[in-house]
């Protein structure tokens, strides 16, 4: 994680935001003391593929279709 001074952060905010969008975390300091962290929100953070697969398997284990196919559900109008 990079550290940047408050004045420089103010001056280069658009560039810093572009870096944050790409997943970087940047600490902003004032007189050498950390005062803020720029980081992407949870929804924009990239998850590891293994974590996503594990979550999908967990979801499938808890939810069953009770013998229905996805096609049958679509024809019934279920999402």
Helices and strands as residue ranges (DSSP letters): E 2-5, H 6-11, H 13-21, E 26-30, E 33-38, G 42-44, H 49-62, H 70-76
